[in-house]
Amino acid sequence: MNNGTNSSQALDRQIFFNDSLIMNPLEFDRDLSLSTDDLFNPHRQNDPEQLPGSVVPPSITPASEKLPGSVVPPSVTPASEQLPGSVVPPSITPASEQLPGSVVPPSIILVANQSSESVETSLVPLSIDVQNRLMADARTATINVTYHNYTPQAQAAFQYAVSIWESIIVSTIPIAVDAYWQPLDPSILGRASPNLFWRESPGTRPNTWYTSALANQLAGRDLAPNDGDMTSELNSTANWYFGTDGKTPANQYDFVTVALHEILHGLGNIGLMDYSGGQGSWGLGTGFPGIYDRFTENGAGQSLINTSLFPNPSVALGNQLTSNNLFFDGPNAVGANNGIRPKLYAPSQWQQGSSYAHLDELTYPRGNPNSLDTPYFSLGEAIHDPGPIPLGILKDEGWNLAPSPPPPTPPCPDPLTCPVYRFYNPISRGHFFTLNPAEKDNVIAHPEWQYTFEGVGFQAAQSPGNNLFPVFRFYNPISRGHFFTIDPAERDTVNGHPEWQYNFEGIGFYAYGASASLGSDVFRFYNPISRGHFFTTNPAERDNVLAHPDWSYTFEGVGFEATR
């Protein structure tokens, strides 16, 4: 194996809808390997694409003086603090650093429960926060799906599940999924798995395997640009409900639920424990645990990867895996479960692909908010929200999640002339604006975020009206700067380039167009060094910035017009 790394052959995740014992029909061959030379050239790194410039031509007209503000920022310094509305990703390690090998987990099985009891329908709806982000198209990740032979109905349902995850996780590196739509064995609804696990890649814990999607995000680049991150096959002959409203008939399986479950495991809710002949083992023969495994323990709080208690492999470990007494002890998952360790599925008879890799079915039954991550799936059951515990597990493993939006903005006395508060950030050398008093107060309450409050920058409308257009808001976690544009074409361009690392945060406020001559011009500058945008309604401040080319600001004209 090149570079002293380990690799194993990929296995698909089986999803059965019979009531028989869960058996893995495929054998895992640990002797097969891939050279990392086929996956990634450690001496190659693509330069980031140039960030977008202005699409608004200069159109300067006189405007009344406004807030002077600060325009002489200190030099840009790195920072790791979490900022409002987003998170700061780990720093990018040079591509010349030695990269790890790869390994693929065994099958993860989702069983469809076809009991003879009367069937009822149930729905775990999507959270209000995620619904709002979906409506605002406020994606914090990009999941690119290559569809193979999908029907329009099936593709639309799968894409809806994708859009939910794009509104929940934060990833600056696009996630690649291959989705196959084809007839499978009648006993199989579908199958999927992460394509690779990586270890010793930048930003990860030592001696620990990570799914490729998470490893890429932590490294800040695609470790294997020629390979996808996960693969799924769904049965084109199964009795699916393709609607996205959760109103699944009692005699059909909810397609969106299965797709969400598939992607959840592909992102990281998966362990590397195995059981055979009474013995338990972990690491798939590599001697290294997965990040999921580092948080699992028994009822006494003993870690399953503590080899002084449970050698790898051993009967002692096998007894733990079939003890019905296993828990996940990550701080975020525990916090999401009201301070109680979430219980894992560990029946007395090992069920390959279901045991250990899911939450306990009896503890989180049908209708429970966390039931998406359980091993059984019933007719008429729709689960459209991942649930707080599965999301807590993702956070414990290293994923950042989209922050909750600020509280709704209370109405101002005159909806046409609401105050828009201005902050200056010396890291981005740019401005942040909000007309939400609660968001303003939250930023002021966190001086460690390094935002300087500069008062009311201008006034804008709270809702659409005559000649008023939405001003779209973006946040860049690398530069820690906010970007505002009234131009839908520019918005779409930025959204179409995830490599620019701008997270769309929806509509900030409403204003007049750049050449409307109805309000006060808001002048816009861009700093290519700090990658931040600077806005002002003050002509004197504009002229002062123009007079200092050493500050490295490029004047981009009038971005939009404030209502006053």
N, C-alpha and C positions, 0 to 999 in steps of 0.2 A: 504493500500500500504506500503510495507516495506521501511524503511529508509526515510519515508516522501517524497517519490518521486512520479512522475506522469507518466502514460503510457497510450497509446491508441492503438487500433487495427490498424493493417496495412491496407492501401488501395492501390490498384494498380493504376498506372497512365495510363489513357486511351489514345490511339492514334487513332483518327477516320480519315477516308478518304471520308466522305460525306460533303455536303455543308450545312447541317442543323445546327441549333443552337447547340452550344456545351453544352451538358447536362451531368451531372454526374449520371450514372445509379446505382451507389452504394451509400448507406447511410453510413455516418460516425457515429459510435456508440461510444460516449465518455464515456459510462459506463463500457466498457470492459477494463481490465487492466492486466498487467503482473507484477509478482513479480521480483524485481531486483535480487533476489536470483537465479532465473532461468537464468539470463543473465551473471552475473559476481560475483565471489567470491572475496570480497575486501581484503581478507587476504591471497590471493595466488598471487605470482609473480614468473615467470620463470626467472632463471638467464640467462643472455645473453650467447650464445654459444661462445666458444673460437674462437678467430679470426684465420684466416688461417696462417699457418707458411710457411716455404720455401718448394718448390718442386725442387729447383735447388741444386744438391749436391755440396759440396765444390770442387773447381777445381782451385787452386791458382797457377798462373804462374807469373814470374816477369813482372813488368810494369814500364814504366817511371813515374817519379814523376809528379804530377799535382798540382792543387790548394790545399793548406793546409786546409783552411776552419776552421769552429768552431766545436768543438766536446764536449764542456763542457756546456750543456744547463742548464738554471735555472730550478727550479721546475715547474711542469705544473700548470698553473692557468686557471680558467675558463674565457671564453671570449664570447661575444655576437656579435661582429662585423661581418658583412658579408665579406666573403672571396672571392677571385677571383675564378670564375668557380663554385661556389656553395653557399649555405646558411647554417647558423648554426641553427639547430632545437631548439625548447624550451627544457629546462631541464626536465628530467624525474622525476615526483613526485612519492614518494613511493606508492606501491600498497595498503598499509594499509589505505590510505586516503579514506574517505567516498566517494563513487561514486554516481552519480545521477540516476534518473529513465530514462525512455525513452519515446519518443512519435514519431508517424509517421505522415507525412504530408498527406493532401488529394490529390486526383488525379491531375496530371499535364497532360494536353492534348495537343497534337500536331495534328493539323487538316490538312489533305491533301486537297489542293484546286483543285477541278475538275470542273473548269469553262468551259463554252461552247466556250470560245474564242480559237483562234488558239494557240497551245502549241508550245513553243520553248524550247530548252535545254539551260541550263546555268551551270556554274561551278565557285565556289569560291575555288581556289586551295590551297593546303597546303603551308604554308610559307616556304621559302628557308631554314631558320634556322632549322625548324622541319624536313624537308626533309633530311638535312645533318645529323641530329641526328639519324634519322631512318636508313640511309645508314650505319652509324657507329655503329649501335646498341647501342647507348649511352642512355640507359634508366635511368631515374631519379626517377622512381617509378615502383612498381610491382603490376599489377592487375591480380589476379588469377580468371579465369572464369571456373565454372563448367557447362559444356554443357549438356543439357538434350534433347536427340532425334534430335540434330542438324544434318543436312546434311553436307557433306564436304564443299560444296560451301558456305552455309550460315555461317558455323563456320569460314571459312577463311576470309570472309568479316567482321564478327563481331570482329575477332581477329585483323584485320588490324585497325579497329577503336580503339580497346584497345591499340595497339602499338602506335598510335598517342598520346593518353592521357598519356601513360607511358613515352613519350618523352617530355611532356609539364609540368606536375605537378611534384613536388618534395615530395616524401613520403618515409620515412624509414619503415613504417608499411605497409605490403601488404594489398591490398584492395580486398575484396572477393565479387564476383558477381555470382549469379545463373542465367543462361540464359536458358529459356525454348523455344523450337521450336515445335509448335503444332497448330492445326487448332483452330481459334478463330471465333467469330461472323464475318460475312462478312463485317460489317461496321468498323471493328477494324484492324488496321495494327499491333498494339502491345500495350503493357502496361508495365510500370515499375515505381519504386519509391525507394527512400532510405528506408532501412528496419527500421532504428531507428534514432531518434534525442536524443542527450545527453545534459545535462546542469550541471553546477558546476563541470565539470571534469577538470583535470589539464590543464593549459594553455589557458582556455577559459574566455571570459568576464562573470562576474557574471550575474545570472538571465537571461541567454540567451541559446536558443536551438541551437545545431550544428548537422549537419548530422554525422552519425557514422564514415564515412571515414575521415572527417576533425577532428572530436573529437579525434579519435585514433591517428592521426598524431600529433596533438597539445599535447596530453598526453604522447606521446612517447611509447605507448604500445596499444595493442588491448584490449579495454574495455569490449568487449563481444566476447571472442575467439571462442565460439561455435556458433556464429551467423554470417551470411553474412552481407555485408554492403548495398547491393542493389540487387533487383530482377527484371528481365525483362522477358516478354513473347512476342514473335514475331509470327505473323500469318504465318503459313507454307503454306497457300493457296493464299497469296497475290501475286500480280504481281511485283516481285522484280527484280532489276538489282543488281547482286552480284559482278560486277567488282569493282576494286579498283582504276581505272584510271580516274574516274569522267566523262566518256563518256556515260552518262546515256541516253538511248533512250527516245524519247518524250512520249512514252506510258507506261513507267515504273517508279517505285519509287526507288530512290537510297538507298540501304540498309545501306551503310556506313554512310550516312548522318543521318538516323534515329538512328543508334546505337550511333553515336557521341552525338546527342541531348539527348538521354536517359542517357548516362553516365554523361553529363554535369549537369543535374538536380540531379542525384544521388550524385554527388560530392558536390553540395551546392547551385546552382543557383535556389533557391526555397524559397518561403516565406510562412508564416503561417497566412495570412489574409483569411477571409471567409466572405460570404455575404448571408443573408437569410432574406426574408420578409422585405427588405428595410434597414435592419440593417447590419452594418459591425462589425466585431470582429477580434481578433487576439489571437494567443496562443493556439487555439484548446481547450479552456476551462481551460487551466493551469494557465493563468495570466502572462505567460512569452513569450516574442517575440522570433522569430528566429533571427540569426545574419543577415540575409538578410533584415529583417524588420527594423533593426536599421539604415539603410541607405536610407529608402524610405521617400519621402516627396512630398508635392504638389507644384504647380507652385510658390507659395509665400514663399517656403522654410520651411514650417511648417511640422514637423515630424508627421507621421501618428500614432506613438505610444505615442504622447503627449496627455495624458488623460485629461488634463485641457482644451484642445481644442476639442478633439475627444474621448469622453468616450468609454470604451470597455465593452460591445457593445453599439452601438448607431446608430441612423439614420444619425447623422453628419458624422460619419466614413463611413457609407454606401454611402453617397453622394460623398465623396472623392474617394472611390473605383470605382465609375462609372462616374467620372468627365472628363475623357480623358485628365487629367492634373496631372499625376503622374511622378515622376522622381527618379532616383537612384543617391545619392549624395556621394558615396564613392570616396576618392581622386584618387585611381588608375583607377576606371572606368571613372571619369571625365577627368583625364589626357589622357586616351586612346581616348577620344572623343574631343580632342583639346580644353579642358577647359570648355566644355559644358556638363551639366548634361544629361546623357542618358535618353531618354523618355521610360516609361513603357507602356505596353498595358493595357488600362483602358477604354474600350468602355462604352457607356451609358447604355447598358444592360449587366449585369454581366454574364460572361461566365465561368462557373465553370471549373477550371483546366487550363484555358488559361489566363483569366484576371489576371493582377498583377504579375504573375510568369514569364512573358516573356517581351522582348523588344517590342516596338511598331511596328506593321507590316508596317504601312504606312511610318514611319520614316526610317525604315531599310528594304526596300523591297527586292524582289528576286534579287540576284546578289550583294547585299551589303555585305561587308566583315563581318558584324555582324549579318547576317540573320539566322545563325544557331539557335540563341536564340529567334526567333520569333515564333508565334503560328501557322502559316500556312505553308504548305509544298506542293509543286506542282509536278506534273509529269515532268520528265526530269530535275529536279532541283538537282544538286549535290553541297553540301557544305562540303568541307573536311578540313576546317580550322575553329576552334572555333571563331576566331575574337578577335580583341583587347578589345572591351568592355566586352564581356562575361569573358575573362581572367582577365580583371581589376576587375570585380565583385568578381571572385574567390580570387584574391589577397586581396581585401578589407575584405573579410570574414575570411582570415587567411591563405590561401594556399600560399606556396612558389612555384614559377615557375622556370623552368630550365632557366639559364641565356643564353643570346645570346653568341654564340661562339666568340672568338677573331677574329680580321681581318685576312684574309688569309696571310700566311707567305710569304713574298717576296722571290724570288729566291736568293740564295747566290752564290758567284762567282764559287765555286766548290761544286756542290750538294752532293758530297760524304763526304765532311769535313766541314759541317756547324757548327758554334759554338753553343753549348748547354749551356744556362745560368743556373747558380746554385743559389738557394736561400736556406736559413736555417730558419726554424721556431721553436722558443723555446717552443711553445705550444705543437707541435707534436714531437719535438726533431727529426725532419726528414727534408728531402730535397724536394724541388720542382724544376723541370727542364723544361725549354721551349727553343725551338730554334726559337720562334717567337719574333722578336724584339719589336713588338707592345705590346705583352703580357708582356714582360719583363718591358717595360717602364711603363705600367699600374700598375704593382705591385710596382715598385719603387715609383710611384706617390702616393701610399696609404700606408704611414708608419704605419697607425693604424691597418693594417692587420698583422703587426709584422713579416714581412719577411725581413731578412737581405740579401742583395745582395752580393754574394761572387765571382762574375766574371764568367769566362768561366770554366765550370767544365770539359768538354771534348768535342769532336766533333763527330757528327753523320751524317747520310745521311738524305736528305730531301724526298727521294722517294725510292721505292724498286729497287733492282739491284742484281747482282751476290752475293750470300751468305749473302744477307741482309734480315733481317726479321723485321716486325713491333714490336715496343716496345709499349705495351698498357698502358694507363694511367688511374688511378682511383683517386678519391678524397673521403675522409671520413669526413663528416661534423661534426662528434662528436670529433674525434681526431684532426681535421683540418690538416691532413697530406695527402700527395700524395704517391701513390704506383705505381711502374712501374714493368712490367714483360714482357719478350719476349716469354714466354711459353703459347701457346694457351690453353693448358689444365688447367693451373693455372688461366688464364683469365676466362675460363668457370666455374671453381669451384667458384671463387669469385662472378661472375654474378649469379650463382645458389644459392647463400646464401644471399638474401637481408637483413637478420637479422644482417649480419656483417656490414651493412651500408656503403658499398663502392659504390659510383656512378661512373659508367663507363663513361669516357670522350673521348674515341676513341683512335686513334694512336698518340703518342707523337712525334715519330721519328723512324728511321730505324737504326739497328745496327747488328753486327755479333752475332752469337750464343755464348753461354757461353764457349764452348770448341773449338771454331773455330781456335784459334791461328793466327788470322789475324789482330788483333788490340790490344787495351789496355783494360785490365780487369777492369770492374766496379764492385767493391766489395759491397756487400749488407748486411746490418744489420737490425734487427727488435727489437723494444723496446716494450715489452708487457705491460709496465706501461703506456706509453703515446700513444701506438698503432700507432707509427710512424715508417717509414723506413728511413734509413740513407744510402747514397751511396757515394762512393769515388773511384777514380782511383789512389789515392796516397797510396803506400804501407806503408809509414811512418805513415800516418793518420790511416790507417787500423790497424797497429800494436799498435798505441797509444790507440785506442778504445779497442782492445783486452786486453791491459794491465790494463784496468780500469773496472773490472767487476761490481764495484759499480755504474757505469753509466747504468747498466741494459740492455745493448745491446747484442743480440744474433747474432752471426756471421752466415750468411746464404750462404757464398761462393761467387762465381762469378755470378752476375745476367745476364750479357751480356757483349759483348766487344764493346767498342767505336771504331769508325773508325780511330781515332788518339788520 
